[in-house]
Amino acid sequence: MQQPDVVVLDVRTPDEYAGGHLQNARNLDFKAPDFPTQIAHLDTTKTYVLYCASGNRSGKAMAMMQQQGFRKVVNAGGFKTLKDSGLKTQ
């Protein structure tokens, strides 16, 4: 997750993101009506690591991104699990 071509995306709501998130993660709210438009503007050549609260939204977001031509997308699961594993948070 610390490689230059890896983008960490937190697909939770802005309120959830404000309550704590992985260091350097970008917030793209999966529940936002313009989520498909937001991901359409991302670079499809980069690797994306997605997470949410439980892994459910990030799994759905991953499937949507793959349908839009993204080849390197990983569902990292839930924020609490990632935080508990020792990853740096803000």
Residue, then its C-alpha position, 0 to 999 in steps of 0.5 A: m500500500q506504500q508503493p507510488d502507484v497504489v491509491v488507498l480509497d476509503v469508500r465510507t461516508p464523509d462522517e465515517y472518514a472524519g472519525g478516523h481513516l488510514q493514513n493517506a487514504r482518499n475518501l470516495d463515498f460509495k453511497a454518493p449518487d455521483f460515485p460512478t462519475q468519481i471513479a470514472h475520473l480515476d487513472t485505470t493504470k494505478t492499483y487501488v486498495l479499497y476499504c469500508a467499515s466491513g468490506n461490503r461496500s468496498g467489495k461492491a465498489m471493487a466490482m463496479m471499478q472492474q466493470q469500468g476497466f480497472r484491472k488492479v483493485v483490491n478489497a482490503g476489508g473493514f477499517k477496524t480490522l485494518k487499524d487493529s492490524g497496525l496500519k497507520t491512521q489519522 
